Amino acid sequence: MKVNVKADPESRLSGAETLIHALKQESVEVVFGYPGGAVLPIYDALYQNPIKHVLARHEQGAIHAAEGYARVSGKPGVVIATSGPGATNLVTGIADAMMDSLPLVVFTGQVASGVIGTDAFQEADVMGITMPITKHNYQVRDLQDLPRIVKEAFHIATTGRPGPVLVDIPKDVSTTSAVVTFDEPVHLPGFQPTVHPNVLQIKKLNEAIETAKKPVILAGAGVLHAKASKQLLAVAETKNIPVVHTLLGLGGFPASHPLFLGMGGMHGCYAANMSLYECDLLISVGARFDDRLTGNLQTFAPNAKVAHIDIDPAEIGKNVTTHIPIVGDAKEALQKLLEENGSSSSCEEWLVHLDQYKQEYPYWHNEVKESISPQGLLEMIHTMTKGESIVTTDVGQHQMWAAQYYTFNDPHNWVTSGGLGTMGFGFPAAIGAQLAQPDKNVIAMVGDGGFQMTSQELILLNELNLPIKVVLVNNGALGMVRQWQETFYEKRYSQSLLSVQPDFVKLAESYGVRGFKVTSTEEARTIFSKVLHDSEPAVIDCRVCPSENVYPMVAPGTGLHEMIGVKP
């Protein structure tokens, strides 16, 4: 018979029971994890006081699934792994979440307190390993600290700029019993993120907008984290300012809107990149000016006054000189900007100029007869799903094609690895996304390289009855690596061609999932029309043209105005 953890303010509980109770107090609905020796007491408590648990088949699958859950739901993803290799297998996902500002709370088991530092079996210094890639990390040494630490971990992960927090729990702390106190308020004097922006800085921005002739808004993932899409739309329309998105910001502004210019950066569209190059006022909202966006910093927005709205003061001025710094929550800042009296920008000529760029230099791709055009494949899926699916991706060519050709009108439907660029991310992230939004259609857009890093999680589609559609953009190569070798290394394809591949249909079927192989556009259209909207999972191995490259492109070291491949 199951035994419920006592909910009294003060109860005598083991450390493991305390943790489960603390998770329930945080309204945790699902935990992703993998058991092992140091967390067996925690799993025993979980058995007796259940929370929905997803047993990934590798810890990296668990943490990427938690990232997908966090990205779509806005709630923190929760992960449990054992000590040593269990904890170190999480490192890639923790670093990925840190780079992309995803709220995670990660619990790792640790060897008993008395043998820490002795190289005990399955011991690793997870604190030292993860300190540079977490917002904060804890090692629990006293059971009575555990409720406070869990509460602080969730608070830190979700407050201000989101990010991962790790809690390391020695095994003896999990097994010890004591009277523990819950419901103590969070008190962190050193952690007080600025939410409300400085009013004078908002006024300066409003004045700059009134005098600007070529303004542009650069909207990043901070808009999505702050749930500020409506405010962004209102500012753009009220002030008559065009909008460019970063890769991670896609969906924060409707792609079908006349003021939307597209994605900027290395594989962004010409109109978006030229707006960033030619503008006289650049308003960055929740973006961090990474190198894939800016290209050569010496030529980035050379004539622009830069206003930067960000919850993290460390980002302002870090890469690009900022003239109007605004520290605060994006939603709060945009709302304050809306409340400012003032006229919209006088930039009709600018909008006409940018619209000409949009018309003259759209994304383009070659006609492919022998196999499937990967760009055409994305356009087909977008049409069939009306652009309403949640799309997750791995990293590489298929990721860029998805960003270019699967456009989003709604927020929180785009899940990809930006800062770290993690292969193997896309498929498990789709699992987390589907659990966060069980009624939505979820498509995992993956490459044949990255998919093989986490394909073992296919079993979860069968086990949890998840109707995810895995679209395998199979070009027989590490596509982006091959493209760079073709462009910059005189076609020396060193270890980038995957000449020996598994049978992906049989692989899917071995996990109890339908598998399909398509080699032509007509086959793809027939299969997708059957499976995209049904309630069963599927893996569709799409044999796309192996020589296709992602264009346009800003080559490393060049500026946004020096794009190559702008026209066929």
Secondary structure, DSSP 8 states (H G I E B T S, - for coil): --------SEEEEEHHHHHHHHHHHTT--EEEEE--GGGHHHHHHHHHS--EEEE-SSHHHHHHHHHHHHHHHSS-EEEEE-STHHHHTTHHHHHHHHHTT--EEEEEEE--GGGTTTT-TT---HHHHHGGGSSEEEE--SGGGHHHHHHHHHHHHHSSS--EEEEEEEHHHHH-EEEEE-------TT-----S--HHHHHHHHHHHHH-SSEEEEE-HHHHHTT-HHHHHHHHHHHT--EEE-TTTTTSS-TTSTTEEEE-STT--HHHHHHHHH-SEEEEES----HHHHSSGGGSSTT-EEEEEES-GGGTTTSS--SEEEES-HHHHHHHHHHS-------HHHHHHHHHHHHHS-------SSSB-HHHHHHHHHHHHTT-SEEEE-SSHHHHHHHHHS--SSTT-EE---SS--TT-HHHHHHHHHHH-TTS-EEEEEETTTHHHHGGGHHHHHHTT---EEEEEE-SB-HHHHHHHHHHSTT--TT-B--S---HHHHHHHTT-EEEEE-SHHHHHHHHHHHTTSSS-EEEEEEB-TT----SB--TT--GGG-B-S--
